[in-house]
């Protein structure tokens, strides 16, 4: 199934293959279990590929801070006061050159198990994406797996200097001990001690971060003087630039196909231009996906080497609000127009590990309610789409797992298992869950198989249909085949009289005549009488849509 349309399946690796259903809040790995790299067998990967995914983002595979003790394997123990949750945040990296031992069947061979996973994923016809966390590291970062001759982060730092642009890897509070607003013992005999204190990951440049800060992390120094208003000192090249570029090259050498770069906009674009140029010179096809939330910086980061950026504050926020009936569908037009010149670089999604589950009580309460948003996300443009594992089954994310409370998100801090993923593996999905999963597969298949989507043009019909605030319509065409896509966000079925303006016929090279059309979602056949500036009646199901091929 050759297609240029990228579909990314985000998998929280620790959770995906875990079939232990004890689900004890704050439970240990022994009590609640943990998914493994080896859970992704050829048959499991084949099933993922058959859903229509081209890439798998294995989230949380690099070793990070955890409360689980792996000292018998020579892995340094982390003080629990600076770890969030028993399992720990996968974004508090403890060793950039190591694999999370939680994910290994044989801890001593954890890197080998990862390399075999990369190979299995490739053999299944998919590409591999992993996290790159450039802005911050765990407070007790120490690499035990760095290649020979590589100096550790902070190894040569002058800790008497709060900011040394060329040589220091961290920012310091000279002469000040780390004294945050929380317990530094956390049940231990001795408190966590850090002196001088390092700046905290969320740009907290004092020695006393609060409970809501990223207190488990420390900020990396890329040559930006935040004490002087963010002035950049990039000549000579900061030492951090070279060390982090070497880390990218290390993982690229393992055969991975892309990096999802965490909080990319908290690192200067100048670094990305430097690093992506070096990495792509050696690995030209490797992808960089950036978590960037400031629309005014999108083009700057794309120019610095990013292939794709999160479209969160634009399309995601709009589709979420429309799904929840907080605004009208005409805002979709505004959202895509804001990034039209860079539309191929925008990554659409409706869920990821940071966002609340669609089916949670905090979002829509039911996965089916976002079907119109799914159809738009998949079919509106040629750009990539990302699905978070469990989304396709309507996973609710309403567990109270421990460090992560009942907030509508699936925990990234705790040892846990995901109910729908467990039941899907056992063949015990409910009828509705299976129907939703089938619909996701159908929509992804349309996006990949129909050249009108993967290669064609889009024409937004809403300027000629301003009376509809709960529906959205657009055309896709590659010049040979055409799709009329119409969705309904309302809770009741609707029939609408859709106007096709004359410019649509000219722009999309569509003849004015009667067409025999097929709804690709249902297989239903009907006749479309398409005339310039005339109306065509479209029957729409509640919270659904039609994809009419003609």
N, C-alpha and C positions, 0 to 999 in steps of 0.2 A: 504494500500500500504506500507507494511513493507520494509524498506530499511535502510542500514547503511549510505547511502549517504546523507550528510547534505547540504541543500540548504537554505541560509539565505536571507530573503527579508528585506533590509534596508528601513525603512520608516522614513522620517523626519516628525515627528508626527504633528508639528504645521502646516505643509502644506498639508498633505495628504487628510484630509477630508474637507478642506476649499473650498467651492463652490462659494464664492464671487469673481466675475471677474472684480472688479473695477480696481485693480492693479495700484494703484496710487503710483508713486515713493516716497519713504520715508513716505508712508501712515501709519496712526495709526491703531490700532486694530479695532477701530470703522469704519474706512474708508475701510480697506482691508479685514477685517475678520480674523478668525483664526480657524484652525482645532481643534477638541476636541477628548478626549479619548473616549467619547461616540459615535463618528462617526464609531468606529469599532464594528458594530453590528454583530450578528451571521451570517447574510447573507454575509456581506463584508468579514469577516474572512473565511467563507466557500469558497468564490471566490478565495481568496489568496491561500488557501490550494489546491484548484483544479488546480492552476497553477503549482503546484509541489514543494511548499515551506514547509520546515519542521520547520523552526525557523523564528520568526519576531524580528528584532532589532528595537525597538521603540527608535529612536534617539531624545535626548533632552527632556526627561521627568522630570529630576530633576530640581528643581528651580534654575534659573540662573539670572544674572543681566539683567534688562530690563528698558526701559524708561517709560513703562506703570505704572501708579500709582495704587498700591493696598493697600495703607495705610488704607482705610476704613475697610480692612480685617485684620488689624494688621500686615501687611507685610511691612518691612522697605523699604523706597524709595531709589533707587540708583541714584547717581548724574550722569546726562547724559554725563558729560565730560569723564567718565570712563566706558561707555557702547558703544559697537560697533553696530550701527544700532538701530532702534526704538525697535525692538523685542529683540535684544541682542544675543550674542553668547551663544549657549547651553554649551560651554566649559568654561564659566566664572561662575562657580557654586557659588550661593549666600547662599545656605543652603543644605548641603548634605542629610539632613533628611526630605526634603520637596519635593512636586510635583509642577511643574510649574503651577501657577494659570491660565495662558493663556489657558491651555488645559482642564480646568474644566468648566462644565456647572454650577455647584454650587461650587464656590470657597471654601466655608467653608468645603465642603466634597470632596476636591480634592484627598486626599489619598484614600478615599473609592472608588472613581471613578476609580483610578488606580488599586486597588485590584480587582475590578470587571472586569476590562479589562484583567488582568492576568488570571482570572478564565475563561472568555469567550474564550481567545486564547487557553487555554488548552482544553476546551471542543470542540474546532474546530480541535483539533488534532495537534496543533503546540506548540512549546516552545517559551519562552520569553527571549530576551536578552535586557539589558539596558546598558547605558554608565556608566563607572566608570572613573572619571577624577582625577587621583592621583597626578599629577605634580603641579597643580596650582589651585587657586580659584579666585573668583571675588575680586577686591580691597576692596570692602565694605562687605566682607563675614560676616554674622552674622546669626547663626542658632536660629530660634524661635521654631523649632519643635524637637529639640534634646531630647532624652529620659531623664527622671528625673535622676539626678546624673551625667550626662555626661557634662564635661567641654568643652567649645567651643574652636575652633582652635585659638591660640594666647592668650587665656584668662589669662594664667599664664606666658606669655613670659616676659623675661627681655629685654626690648627694648634698654637698654644701651649696649647690646652685639650684635655685628654684626652676630656672629655665636656661638650658644650654642647647641652642638650636642644632648645632652640627653633631654633637657627641652624645648627649643624654637621650635615652629612650623613654624616660618617664619625666613627669613634672613632680617637683618636691615642695614640701613646706619645711624648709630648713629649720632645725631646732625645735620642731613641734612634733609631739607624739600623736598618733592616730587615736582620736577620742570621739567617736561617733555617738549619736543619741540612741544607743541600744546596748544590750548586754554583750560584753566581750568574752564572757566565760562560756555561755551556752552549754552548761552542764559539765564543762571540763575543769580540771584542777587548776590549770593555768589559763590566764586570759590570752586572747590574741594580742600580739604586740607588733607594732610597726612604727619605727622611728628612724629617720624622719618620715612623717606621713607623706604618702603619694596622693596626687590629685585623683579624684574618683571619675569613673568612666563617663558620666553624663555631664561633663564639664563643670564639676564641683571642685573648685581650686582651693579649698580650705581643708583643715584636718578633721572636720566634724560633720561628715555627711549624715543625713537623716534616714529614717526607715524607708522613705519613698525614693531615695536616691539609688543609683546603681552601686550600692555600697560594697558589693562583692567584687567589684572590678576596679582597675586603675587605668587611667587615661594614657595612651601612647602619644609620644611627642614627635610630630611630623614637621617641626620647625615653625610652628605657629605660636606667636607670642600673645597669648590670651590676656596677659597682664597689661599689655599695651594696646588693647583693642583689636587683637586678631591680626597683627602684622605678620606676614610670612617671611621667613629667612631660609631661602632655598638654595643659596649659593654660598658655600659649598653644599653639595647634596647631603641632607641629614642622614645620619647613620641608620635611623629607623627605616628610611626609604629602602635602603639596600637590603636590610635584614628581612623586611616584609616581602620584597620582590623575590628574594631567594626562597621564602616559604611558598609563594605562589608557584614558582618553578619546580619546587620539590613535589608538590601535589600534582602538578601538570605531568610530571614524569611518571606518575603512577597510572596514567592513562585516562584520567577523568576528562570530561568534556566541557565543564563550565563551573564557574563560581557564582554563587549567590552571595553578594557582598553586603554584609550587615551594616546598617547605618552608614552607608557610603558617604553621605553628605557631611558627616562629622569629620571626615578626612579631606584635606585640600585636594581640589581637582588637579592641581599640578602634580601631586603624587600619582594620581591615577593615570595621567598622561605618560608619566615616566614608566610606571610599572606595566601598564597594558602594552606599551610599545615593546618592551623587552620580552614579555611573555608571548605576545602574538608573533614576534619575530621567530621564536622557537616553535610555537604551536599556533599556527595561523587560524585554525578553525575553532579555537577555544572561546567559549562565550563568557562574557561578564554581565551579570544581572545586578543592578543596583537598587538598594532600598533608599530611595530619595523621595522626600515628601514635599519639597519646596518647588512648585512649578516654575518659579523664576530661575531655578538652577538646572532644570532639565537639559536644556541645550548645551549648557556648559559641561555637564558630565557626559553627555553623549559625545561631544567633541573631544573629551578626554579618554575615550576608548570604550565606553559602555555600549553594549549591544542592545540591552533592554533595561527599562526602568519601571518600577512599580507605578501603576496608574491608580494611586490610592485616593488622593484628595480630589481627583477629578471623577473618573468613571465609577470607581468603587463607591464613593460617598453618594453619588447621584443615584446609582441603582439601588443601594441600600435604602435611601430615603423614599424612593418611589415604591419599592417593595413594601415599605411600612406605611405607605399612603401619607407621607409628609411633604411631598411635592409632586409636580406633574411631569409627564413624560417629555415635554419640550426641553427640559433641562439636559436630556441625553444629547440633543443636538448641540447645545452649548458646550457640553463636556468634550465631545469629540472634536469640535471645531477649535478648541483651545490648544490641542496638540496635533492638529491636522498635518502640519509640516513635518512632524516627527512620529506620525501615527504608527509606522512600522516598528518603532522602538519602544512602544508602550506595552507593558505586560498587564493584561486584564486578569482579575480574580474576584471571587466573591467570598472566599475564606482563605485564611492561612493561620499559622500558629499564634499570631498576634491578635487576630480579630475574633469576634464572637461567632459562634456557629449560627448558620442561618436558622436552624430548627430550634435554637435556644429560646428561652423566654425573653431574652434581651434583644432578640432580632425579630424574626418572623413567626417563631413558634412552630413552624412546619416547613419542611424542606420543599414541598411542592409549591409553596407560595413564591419561591424565587425562580421558578421555571422560566418565566418571561425574561428575567435578568440573565439567566444562563444562555438562553437562545441569542440574546443580544451580544453578550460577551463572546460567544463562540463564532457568531456569523456576521457581525457588523463589519469587521475589518480583517486584514490578513495577519494581524499581529498575534503574538502568542497568548495562550490562555493557561492559567494554573488552577488546578483542583487540589484541595487538601484532603488527604485520605480520610474517608468516612463521610465526607460531604455528599458523595453520590448516594449514600444510603439514608441521608437525613439524620446523621449523628447529632445529638442534641447538646453535648458538652455541658450537661447540667449536674455533673458529679461534683462532690466536695472532696477533693483528693488529699488535701493536706495543706502544704504551703499555698497552693492554688485553691482558693475557695470556690464557692458556687457562683461563677461569674460568666457562664456561657461559653467559656473557652476550654479546650482540652489542655490539661496541664502540661507544661514543659519542665516542671521542677520536681515532680514526684514519680516514684515507681507506681505504675498503674497499667491497666489494660482498657481498651476501648470496646465497649459493648457491641456496637454494630460490626466492628471488624472481627471480633471473636465469632459472632453468629454468622457472618458472611463466610468465614473459613469453614464453619461447621455445616453450612448449607441450611441454616435456620433463620434466614431473614423472614420478616413478615411479608405479606402480599404487597403492602404499600411500599416497603423498603425495596423490594425487588422491582416493582414498577418504576420507582424513581431511578434506581440504578440502570435499568434498561433504557430509560429516557435519556440519561446522561450519555450512555454509550451511543445511542442513536444520534444525538446532537453532535457529539464529537466525530462520529463517522461522517455525517453530512459535511462538517467543516473540513475534513481531510479529503474526502472523495470528490466533492463538487468543486471543480475548477473555478466556478463562478465565485466561490468563497476564497479558496487558497490562492487564486491568481487574478481574480476579477476586480472590477470597479464597484463602488458603492454609491447609491443615490438615496439621500434622505428625503422622504416624502412628507415630512411633517409640516413644512412651511405652507403646503397646499391643503393641510388638514388640521388647522389650528383649533377646531372645535373639539378635538379629542385629547383629553388630558390624562386618560387612563390607558390609552393604547399607543403603540408605536409601530411605524411601518417604514420599510426601506426596501430597495431593490439591490440585487447583486447580479453582475453579468460579466462573463469573459468574452462576449461577442458571439458565442455559439449557443450557450445555454443561459437561461435567466432564472432567477429566484425572486419571488415576492414574499417577503417575510413580514408578518404582522403578529404582534403579541398583545395580550390583554392582561393588565395588572389588576383588574378589578376582581372582586370575589364572586361575581355572577357572569354568566355567559352573555356575550354581546354580539350583535350584528351591526357592522358599521358600513357606511357608504364612503368608500375610499376614492379620493380624486387622484388620478395620475396626471400630473401637469405635462404640458407639451414638451417642456425642456427635458423631462425624463426620457421621453421617446428618442429625442435627438442625441442626448448625452450617452445613453446606454445602447443606442442603435437597435431599438425595438420597433418592429413594424406594428402599425395599428390594424388589428384584426382579432378574430376569435382564436383562442388557443385551447388545446387540450392540456390540462394541468394535473399534476399529481402532488398531493400533500406528502412530503417526504417523512413526516412524523407519523402518519397513520396509514399511508398507502391509498387513501381515498382519492378518486378521480373526479374532476369537475371541469366545466368549461369557463374560461375567463374571456370576457368580451372587453378587450382593452382598446380604448379610444382616447385621443388627446383631450384633456380637461373634462373628461366624462367620469362618472362614478361607477365603481364596481362594488357589489355587495359582498362583504367578507364576514362569514360566521366564525366567531371565536369562542373557544371554551373559557370558562373561568380560570384565571391564573394559568393561562396556557398560550398557545399560538399556533400558527400555521406556517409551513415553509413550502410554498407552492412553486414547483419547478415546471417551466413551460418553454 
